[in-house]
Structure formats: structure tokens, C-alpha cells
Amino acid sequence: QVRLQESGGGLVQAGGSLRLTCTGSGSGRTFSDLNMGWFRQAPGKEREFVAASRWNRSTYYADSVKGRFTISRDGVKNEVYLQMNSLKPEDTAVYYCNTVSNTRGIGSWGQGTQVTVSS
């Protein structure tokens, strides 16, 4: 099973940008043939789907982030990225990556990375 580690979170002002990184290790598998996604969980709320990149590099997004966030991947480094622009306070959450089926995470969850957007 692929182990996932998220990084790149932090504190940013509204309107700012952050780039999250998800690094995979273990099992010998790479992200190349996996559908990978980003999810987030705000305090007191359920974890929700944010964005996904299919094995063929096609992407899809939650309506709340469409046009502001971009998911991408590097097959050589076995990493998946989430570029977040025009951040809003409501984007504040712990962000997780995972293998994905439609909008559902199907692998093991990592520790996540905290993103805090101040107004």
C-alpha cells in the first residue's frame, strides 16, 4: 500500500496562495496509474472532496474551489500537488491526499497539513 505524506500548509492572508505537496512511498507503486485526490476537513465539519487527478491526467474539482485551485502531479518524483490561489477564510482546514474513486477517498488517510487563511 502506498503511504502518503502531505506538506506545504501554513498561515496565509485572504487572497494569498499556497502549494501543497503529497509524497508517496512504499509498496513499489507509483502515482502514475492511480487516481489521486485532495480532501479537506474544517473544524466541526465532515471531510470533503476538493480536487482529483485521474491516471490519464484529466482533473475535476469541487465547485467551491473551481478556478482557484489546480491539481497536478509529477510521475518521476511520485508527488501530487495542489496549487491554491485566491484563498478565502472558508478554505481553512486540514488538507489530505488520498487515492480516489469519483469523490471518495479509498486509501489510508495520512496526518494531513493545516491550512489557515486569515481575513
C-alpha positions as a Markdown table, in Angstrom:
| # | Residue | x | y | z |
|---|---|---|---|---|
| 1 | Gln | 0.0 | 0.0 | 0.0 |
| 2 | Val | 1.2 | 3.5 | -0.8 |
| 3 | Arg | 2.0 | 5.6 | 2.2 |
| 4 | Leu | 1.1 | 9.3 | 1.7 |
| 5 | Gln | 2.6 | 12.4 | 3.4 |
| 6 | Glu | 1.1 | 15.9 | 3.0 |
| 7 | Ser | 3.1 | 19.1 | 3.4 |
| 8 | Gly | 3.1 | 22.7 | 2.5 |
| 9 | Gly | 0.4 | 24.1 | 4.7 |
| 10 | Gly | 0.6 | 27.2 | 6.7 |
| 11 | Leu | -0.9 | 30.6 | 7.6 |
| 12 | Val | -1.8 | 32.9 | 4.8 |
| 13 | Gln | -3.9 | 36.1 | 4.4 |
| 14 | Ala | -7.0 | 36.0 | 2.3 |
| 15 | Gly | -6.2 | 36.4 | -1.3 |
| 16 | Gly | -2.9 | 34.7 | -0.9 |
| 17 | Ser | -1.5 | 31.4 | -2.3 |
| 18 | Leu | -0.1 | 28.1 | -1.0 |
| 19 | Arg | 1.1 | 25.0 | -2.7 |
| 20 | Leu | 0.6 | 21.7 | -1.1 |
| 21 | Thr | 2.6 | 18.5 | -1.8 |
| 22 | Cys | 1.6 | 14.9 | -1.4 |
| 23 | Thr | 4.5 | 12.5 | -1.4 |
| 24 | Gly | 4.1 | 8.7 | -1.9 |
| 25 | Ser | 6.3 | 6.0 | -0.7 |
| 26 | Gly | 6.3 | 2.2 | -0.1 |
| 27 | Ser | 4.8 | -0.7 | -2.0 |
| 28 | Gly | 6.8 | 0.0 | -5.1 |
| 29 | Arg | 3.8 | 1.6 | -6.7 |
| 30 | Thr | 3.9 | 5.0 | -8.3 |
| 31 | Phe | 1.1 | 7.5 | -8.7 |
| 32 | Ser | 1.3 | 7.1 | -12.4 |
| 33 | Asp | -1.5 | 4.5 | -12.6 |
| 34 | Leu | -3.6 | 5.8 | -9.7 |
| 35 | Asn | -6.4 | 8.3 | -9.4 |
| 36 | Met | -5.2 | 10.8 | -6.8 |
| 37 | Gly | -7.2 | 13.4 | -4.9 |
| 38 | Trp | -7.1 | 16.1 | -2.3 |
| 39 | Phe | -9.6 | 16.4 | 0.5 |
| 40 | Arg | -10.1 | 18.8 | 3.4 |
| 41 | Gln | -11.7 | 18.9 | 6.8 |
| 42 | Ala | -12.6 | 22.1 | 8.6 |
| 43 | Pro | -13.2 | 22.2 | 12.3 |
| 44 | Gly | -16.6 | 20.7 | 13.2 |
| 45 | Lys | -17.3 | 19.6 | 9.6 |
| 46 | Glu | -17.1 | 16.4 | 7.6 |
| 47 | Arg | -14.1 | 15.7 | 5.4 |
| 48 | Glu | -14.9 | 16.9 | 1.8 |
| 49 | Phe | -13.6 | 16.3 | -1.6 |
| 50 | Val | -11.5 | 19.2 | -3.1 |
| 51 | Ala | -9.8 | 18.0 | -6.4 |
| 52 | Ala | -8.7 | 14.9 | -8.2 |
| 53 | Ser | -6.3 | 13.9 | -11.0 |
| 54 | Arg | -7.1 | 10.7 | -12.8 |
| 55 | Trp | -4.4 | 8.3 | -14.0 |
| 56 | Asn | -4.8 | 9.8 | -17.5 |
| 57 | Arg | -4.1 | 13.3 | -16.1 |
| 58 | Ser | -7.7 | 14.6 | -16.5 |
| 59 | Thr | -8.8 | 16.6 | -13.5 |
| 60 | Tyr | -12.0 | 17.6 | -11.7 |
| 61 | Tyr | -12.8 | 19.9 | -8.8 |
| 62 | Ala | -15.3 | 20.7 | -6.2 |
| 63 | Asp | -17.4 | 23.8 | -7.2 |
| 64 | Ser | -16.1 | 25.7 | -4.2 |
| 65 | Val | -12.5 | 25.7 | -5.5 |
| 66 | Lys | -13.0 | 25.6 | -9.3 |
| 67 | Gly | -11.0 | 28.3 | -10.9 |
| 68 | Arg | -8.8 | 28.9 | -7.8 |
| 69 | Phe | -7.2 | 25.6 | -7.1 |
| 70 | Thr | -5.1 | 23.4 | -9.5 |
| 71 | Ile | -4.1 | 19.8 | -9.0 |
| 72 | Ser | -1.1 | 18.4 | -10.8 |
| 73 | Arg | 1.3 | 15.5 | -10.4 |
| 74 | Asp | 5.0 | 14.6 | -11.1 |
| 75 | Gly | 5.3 | 10.9 | -12.0 |
| 76 | Val | 9.1 | 10.9 | -11.6 |
| 77 | Lys | 9.0 | 12.3 | -8.1 |
| 78 | Asn | 5.8 | 10.4 | -7.2 |
| 79 | Glu | 4.2 | 13.6 | -5.9 |
| 80 | Val | 0.8 | 15.2 | -6.3 |
| 81 | Tyr | 0.4 | 19.0 | -5.8 |
| 82 | Leu | -2.4 | 21.3 | -5.0 |
| 83 | Gln | -1.8 | 24.9 | -6.0 |
| 84 | Met | -4.3 | 27.1 | -4.1 |
| 85 | Asn | -4.8 | 30.7 | -5.2 |
| 86 | Ser | -7.1 | 33.5 | -4.1 |
| 87 | Leu | -7.5 | 31.8 | -0.8 |
| 88 | Lys | -10.5 | 32.6 | 1.4 |
| 89 | Pro | -11.1 | 32.2 | 5.1 |
| 90 | Glu | -13.5 | 29.3 | 4.4 |
| 91 | Asp | -10.6 | 27.4 | 2.8 |
| 92 | Thr | -9.2 | 27.0 | 6.3 |
| 93 | Ala | -9.0 | 23.2 | 7.0 |
| 94 | Val | -6.7 | 20.3 | 7.3 |
| 95 | Tyr | -5.9 | 19.1 | 3.8 |
| 96 | Tyr | -5.3 | 15.4 | 3.0 |
| 97 | Cys | -4.4 | 13.5 | -0.1 |
| 98 | Asn | -5.5 | 10.0 | -0.9 |
| 99 | Thr | -6.3 | 7.6 | -3.8 |
| 100 | Val | -9.7 | 8.5 | -5.0 |
| 101 | Ser | -12.8 | 6.9 | -6.7 |
| 102 | Asn | -15.1 | 9.7 | -8.0 |
| 103 | Thr | -15.1 | 12.0 | -5.0 |
| 104 | Arg | -14.4 | 9.4 | -2.3 |
| 105 | Gly | -11.0 | 8.7 | -0.7 |
| 106 | Ile | -10.4 | 5.0 | -0.8 |
| 107 | Gly | -6.9 | 4.5 | 0.7 |
| 108 | Ser | -5.5 | 5.1 | 4.2 |
| 109 | Trp | -5.5 | 8.7 | 5.5 |
| 110 | Gly | -2.3 | 10.5 | 6.4 |
| 111 | Gln | -1.8 | 13.2 | 9.0 |
| 112 | Gly | -2.8 | 16.0 | 6.7 |
| 113 | Thr | -1.4 | 19.5 | 6.6 |
| 114 | Gln | -3.1 | 22.5 | 8.2 |
| 115 | Val | -4.1 | 25.5 | 6.0 |
| 116 | Thr | -5.2 | 28.6 | 7.8 |
| 117 | Val | -6.5 | 31.6 | 5.9 |
| 118 | Ser | -6.9 | 34.9 | 7.9 |
| 119 | Ser | -9.3 | 37.6 | 6.9 |
